[in-house]
């Protein structure tokens, strides 16, 4: 997967790695952020109120995040111990694709089944991201981490956004394919996401030498090696002050990012905005995010990764405060477009920055911790919003509290030595 000795060749050689972002983005955008919350209310929910269904969804998502958070470091340690990142990635992709495909055939009213399958699909999606991220240092040279990492998000926005646009057109005009019932629409929506995910993942999985037959994953030596490397990683993370500082900072600000992404539609519904407009606003975010992510990759290289991340954090903080005061759908669209300007940038530059900090040869372990932080980062923000809303009775007050996460993350990131991003990665 590495290039031919030049930065441009390295970028071109990583196309399989880039393409997978388009695979998993279909699930993140179409299922997680878009259609599953809508179908949960209109097809599988209790029929009481959107707030009740949202609570069920939050519980399922939180449970799935907890499972991945607990398993990611250990699984990453095992993957590094025997260089089986590709095989672990394949297992997670299979789980996610199978669960998503099963949602396509779930009958109306099957709330428990829908939440269970959504949780399994989320585990597959989140677990796959741990090993996908861990392959970045093996796909490209350190000098183009920022560019390739952010290009990955740009590819995801383009590919995932294209499918999302098609799904919106289908849901709005089901007669295009002669679909005569909501159940048929659900079948096509979730079925195409599963196929898309599997098809775009195959090039990366197919070229990975780690997928070749070898010792079974469950063999005792592999488990023992995994535990030994995991204990060593705990010691290493504590010893690497720069890595620890970045992880804590990242946990704060990416929690704010994920909270905005996951609660945007629900917040809009709480303000009385029509669901069709909210889904269209998500599509606008994708459309803006694609070219912006490409541009942000170059800006990050020119400004420096840390400065680029701090700028994006500032934009998110302003968007959060503006959201607490908005009153019209037009304002919602404007904020959605603004988020699109920096969403891919903050994710891509953060991944690239972390990739420069971790020791070479132990990327899956350290990215396992990165994955843990990312999975737990969808917990604090929603709880903060919910607690504030319950105490004050104001959804606006709840969303405004998210700015605290961005401020905390920025202050902690400023404590990471500026020279860290230019220093060569430590060697194991």
C-alpha positions in Angstrom: 0.0 0.0 0.0 2.9 2.3 0.3 3.9 4.6 -2.6 6.7 4.6 -5.1 9.1 6.8 -3.1 7.5 10.2 -3.6 4.7 11.9 -1.7 2.4 11.9 -4.7 3.1 8.3 -5.4 2.4 7.4 -1.8 -0.9 9.1 -2.0 -1.9 7.3 -5.1 -0.7 4.0 -3.7 -3.1 4.4 -0.7 -6.2 4.4 -2.8 -7.5 1.2 -1.3 -7.2 2.7 2.2 -8.9 5.9 1.0 -11.7 4.0 -0.6 -12.7 2.3 2.6 -13.7 5.6 4.0 -16.4 5.8 1.3 -17.5 2.3 2.5 -18.0 3.0 6.1 -19.3 6.6 5.5 -22.4 5.1 3.9 -23.3 3.6 7.2 -22.4 6.6 9.3 -24.3 9.0 7.2 -27.3 7.1 5.8 -28.0 4.8 8.7 -26.5 6.3 11.9 -27.1 10.0 11.3 -29.9 9.9 8.8 -32.5 7.2 8.2 -32.3 4.9 11.3 -33.6 7.6 13.7 -36.4 8.4 11.3 -37.4 4.8 10.8 -37.1 4.2 14.5 -39.9 6.8 15.1 -42.1 5.9 12.2 -41.7 2.1 11.8 -40.2 0.4 14.8 -40.8 2.8 17.8 -43.2 2.6 20.6 -45.5 5.2 19.1 -45.4 7.4 22.1 -43.1 10.3 21.4 -39.9 11.1 19.6 -38.2 11.8 22.9 -38.9 8.2 24.1 -37.6 6.7 20.9 -34.5 8.9 21.1 -33.8 7.6 24.6 -34.0 4.0 23.3 -31.6 4.9 20.5 -29.2 6.6 22.8 -29.1 3.5 25.1 -28.4 1.2 22.1 -25.7 3.5 20.7 -24.1 4.0 24.2 -24.1 0.2 24.8 -22.4 -0.5 21.5 -19.8 2.3 22.2 -19.1 0.8 25.6 -18.5 -2.7 24.1 -16.0 -1.3 21.5 -14.3 0.9 24.1 -13.7 -2.0 26.4 -12.5 -4.4 23.6 -10.6 -2.0 21.3 -7.3 -1.9 23.2 -7.1 -5.6 23.8 -8.1 -6.4 20.2 -5.6 -3.9 18.9 -2.8 -5.4 21.0 -3.6 -8.9 19.6 -3.7 -7.5 16.1 -0.2 -5.9 16.5 1.2 -9.0 18.2 0.6 -11.2 15.1 0.1 -8.5 12.4 -3.5 -9.6 11.8 -5.1 -6.1 11.5 -6.6 -7.0 8.2 -8.3 -10.1 9.6 -9.7 -8.2 12.5 -10.9 -5.6 10.1 -12.6 -8.2 7.9 -14.4 -9.7 10.9 -15.8 -6.3 12.0 -16.8 -5.4 8.4 -18.7 -8.7 8.2 -20.5 -8.1 11.4 -21.5 -4.5 10.4 -22.6 -5.5 6.9 -24.6 -8.5 8.1 -26.4 -6.5 10.8 -27.2 -3.7 8.4 -28.5 -6.1 5.8 -30.7 -7.7 8.5 -32.3 -4.3 9.2 -33.6 -4.4 5.6 -36.0 -7.2 6.3 -37.1 -6.3 9.8 -40.9 -5.9 10.1 -42.6 -2.9 11.5 -43.0 -2.7 15.3 -39.9 -4.8 16.0 -38.3 -2.3 18.3 -36.1 -4.7 20.2 -34.8 -6.3 17.1 -34.1 -2.9 15.4 -32.1 -1.7 18.4 -30.2 -4.9 18.7 -29.2 -5.0 15.0 -28.4 -1.3 15.2 -26.1 -2.0 18.2 -24.4 -4.9 16.4 -23.9 -2.8 13.2 -22.4 0.0 15.3 -20.0 -2.4 17.0 -18.9 -3.6 13.5 -18.6 -0.1 12.2 -16.7 1.3 15.2 -14.5 -1.8 15.6 -13.5 -1.7 11.9 -12.5 1.9 12.3 -10.0 0.9 14.9 -8.1 -1.4 12.6 -8.7 0.8 9.5 -7.1 3.8 11.4 -4.3 1.5 12.5 -3.4 0.7 8.9 -2.7 4.4 8.1 1.0 4.4 9.2 1.5 1.2 7.1 -0.2 2.8 4.1 1.7 6.0 3.7 4.9 7.8 4.7 4.7 10.2 7.7 5.3 13.2 5.5 1.9 12.9 3.9 -0.1 11.7 7.0 -2.2 14.8 7.1 -3.0 14.9 3.4 -3.9 11.2 3.1 -5.8 11.1 6.4 -7.9 14.1 5.4 -8.3 12.8 1.8 -9.8 9.7 3.5 -12.6 11.8 5.0 -13.1 13.7 1.7 -13.5 10.4 -0.1 -16.0 9.3 2.6 -18.0 12.5 2.2 -18.1 12.1 -1.6 -18.9 8.4 -1.8 -21.1 8.3 1.3 -22.8 11.6 0.3 -23.6 10.3 -3.2 -25.4 7.2 -1.8 -27.1 9.4 0.8 -28.5 11.7 -1.9 -29.8 8.7 -3.8 -31.4 7.3 -0.7 -33.1 10.7 0.0 -34.4 10.8 -3.6 -35.7 7.2 -3.2 -37.4 7.9 0.1 -39.0 11.1 -1.2 -40.1 9.5 -4.5 -40.4 5.7 -4.0 -42.4 5.4 -7.3 -39.0 5.8 -9.1 -38.4 2.1 -8.3 -42.0 1.1 -8.1 -41.9 0.7 -4.3 -45.4 0.7 -2.9 -44.9 0.4 0.8 -42.7 1.9 3.6 -41.3 -1.6 4.2 -40.1 -1.8 0.7 -38.3 1.5 1.0 -36.6 0.3 4.2 -35.5 -2.8 2.5 -33.9 -0.9 -0.4 -32.3 1.7 1.9 -30.6 -0.7 4.3 -29.9 -3.3 1.6 -28.0 -0.8 -0.6 -26.0 0.5 2.3 -24.9 -3.1 3.2 -23.9 -3.8 -0.4 -22.1 -0.4 -0.7 -20.2 -1.1 2.5 -19.1 -4.6 1.4 -18.2 -3.6 -2.2 -16.0 -0.6 -1.3 -14.3 -2.6 1.5 -13.2 -5.4 -0.8 -10.2 -3.7 -2.4 -8.6 -3.0 1.0 -9.4 -6.4 2.4 -8.4 -8.2 -0.8 -4.9 -6.8 -0.9 -4.0 -7.1 2.8 -1.4 -9.8 3.3 -2.7 -10.1 6.9 -5.7 -12.0 5.5 -3.7 -14.9 4.4 -4.2 -18.2 6.3 -2.2 -18.5 9.5 -2.5 -19.5 13.1 -6.1 -19.2 14.4 -6.9 -15.9 16.0 -8.0 -17.6 19.2 -4.8 -19.6 19.7 -3.4 -19.2 23.3 -0.1 -17.7 22.2 -1.9 -14.9 20.4 -4.1 -14.2 23.4 -1.1 -14.2 25.7 0.9 -11.9 23.4 -2.1 -9.6 23.2 -2.4 -9.3 27.0 1.3 -8.7 27.3 1.3 -6.0 24.7 -1.8 -4.4 26.2 -0.1 -4.1 29.6 2.9 -2.7 27.9 0.8 -0.1 26.0 -0.8 1.1 29.3 2.7 1.7 30.6 3.8 3.4 27.4 0.8 5.7 27.2 1.4 6.8 30.8 5.1 7.3 29.9 4.4 9.4 26.7 3.2 12.6 28.2 2.6 14.1 24.8 0.3 11.2 23.7 -1.6 11.4 27.0 -2.2 15.1 26.7 -3.4 14.8 23.1 -5.7 11.9 24.0 -7.4 13.9 26.8 -7.7 17.0 24.6 -9.1 14.9 21.7 -11.6 13.2 24.1 -13.0 16.6 25.0 -13.3 18.3 21.6 -14.3 15.2 19.6 -17.0 14.5 22.2 -18.4 17.8 21.2 -18.1 17.0 17.5 -19.8 13.7 17.9 -22.5 15.2 20.1 -23.4 17.8 17.4 -23.4 15.1 14.7 -25.6 12.6 16.6 -28.1 15.1 18.2 -28.5 17.6 15.3 -31.6 15.9 13.9 -33.2 15.4 17.3 -32.4 18.9 18.3 -34.0 20.2 15.2 -37.1 18.1 15.8 -37.3 19.5 19.3 -37.4 23.0 17.9 -40.2 22.0 15.6 -38.4 21.8 12.3 -39.7 19.3 9.7 -37.8 16.0 9.4 -37.5 16.3 5.6 -35.6 19.6 6.0 -33.3 18.2 8.6 -32.3 15.2 6.4 -31.7 17.6 3.5 -29.5 19.7 5.8 -27.4 16.6 6.6 -26.9 16.1 2.8 -25.8 19.8 2.6 -23.2 19.1 5.2 -21.8 16.2 3.2 -21.8 18.3 0.0 -19.8 21.1 1.7 -17.5 18.7 3.6 -16.1 17.0 0.5 -14.2 19.9 -1.1 -13.6 21.5 2.3 -11.8 18.3 3.6 -9.5 18.4 0.5 -8.7 22.0 1.1 -8.2 21.5 4.8 -5.6 18.8 4.1 -3.4 21.4 2.4 -4.2 24.1 5.0 -3.2 21.7 7.7 0.2 21.1 6.1 0.7 24.9 5.6 -0.6 26.0 9.1 0.5 23.0 11.1 -1.7 20.2 12.3 -2.3 21.6 15.8 -3.2 25.1 14.5 -5.6 23.6 12.0 -7.3 21.6 14.7 -7.6 24.6 17.0 -9.2 26.7 14.2 -11.8 23.9 13.6 -12.5 23.7 17.3 -13.2 27.5 17.3 -15.6 27.1 14.5 -17.5 24.3 16.2 -17.7 26.4 19.4 -19.3 29.3 17.5 -21.7 27.0 15.7 -22.8 25.5 19.0 -23.5 28.9 20.5 -25.4 30.0 17.4 -27.5 26.8 17.4 -28.7 27.7 20.9 -30.2 30.9 19.5 -31.5 29.8 16.1 -35.2 29.9 15.3 -35.6 29.1 11.6 -34.8 26.2 9.2 -32.8 28.6 7.2 -30.5 29.1 10.1 -30.2 25.4 10.6 -29.1 25.0 7.0 -26.5 27.8 7.4 -25.1 26.1 10.5 -25.1 22.7 8.7 -23.0 24.2 5.9 -20.6 25.8 8.4 -20.1 22.5 10.1 -19.3 20.9 6.8 -16.4 23.4 6.3 -14.5 21.9 9.2 -15.9 18.5 10.0 -13.6 16.5 7.8 -10.7 18.7 8.7 -10.9 18.3 12.4 -11.3 14.5 12.1 -8.6 14.0 9.5 -6.0 16.3 11.1 -6.6 14.7 14.5 -6.0 11.3 13.1 -2.9 12.4 11.3 -1.5 14.3 14.4 -2.0 11.2 16.5 -0.3 9.0 13.9 2.8 11.2 14.2 2.9 10.7 18.0 2.6 7.0 18.4 5.5 4.6 18.3 6.1 2.8 15.0 5.3 -0.9 14.9 2.6 -0.6 17.6 0.0 1.5 15.7 -3.0 -0.9 16.3 -2.4 -0.8 20.1 -2.2 3.0 20.2 -5.0 3.4 17.8 -7.0 1.1 20.0 -6.7 3.7 22.7 -7.5 6.3 20.1 -10.6 4.3 19.3 -11.5 4.0 23.0 -11.4 7.8 23.4 -13.5 8.1 20.2 -16.1 5.7 21.4 -16.4 7.2 24.9 -16.5 10.6 23.3 -20.1 9.9 22.3 -21.1 9.6 26.0 -20.2 12.8 28.0 -21.8 15.3 25.6 -25.2 13.7 25.3 -25.3 13.2 29.1 -24.4 16.8 29.6 -27.1 17.9 27.2 -29.7 15.6 28.7 -28.9 16.6 32.3 -29.1 20.3 31.5 -32.3 19.9 29.5 -33.9 18.0 32.4 -32.8 20.6 35.0 -33.8 23.6 32.9 -36.5 22.3 30.6 -34.7 24.0 27.7 -33.2 22.1 24.7 -31.4 25.3 23.8 -29.7 25.4 27.1 -28.7 21.8 26.8 -27.0 22.3 23.4 -25.2 25.4 24.6 -23.4 23.4 27.3 -21.5 21.5 24.6 -19.3 24.5 24.1 -17.6 23.6 27.4 -16.2 20.5 25.7 -14.7 22.5 22.9 -13.1 25.1 25.2 -11.7 22.3 27.4 -10.3 20.5 24.4 -8.6 23.6 23.0 -7.0 24.5 26.3 -5.6 21.0 26.7 -4.4 20.8 23.1 -2.5 24.1 23.6 -0.4 22.2 26.3 0.8 19.7 23.7 4.3 20.8 22.7 4.2 22.4 19.3 7.4 20.6 18.2 5.6 17.2 18.6 4.1 17.2 15.1 7.5 17.8 13.4 9.5 15.3 15.5 9.9 11.8 14.0 7.6 9.2 15.6 9.2 7.3 18.5 10.5 3.8 17.6 9.4 0.8 19.7 
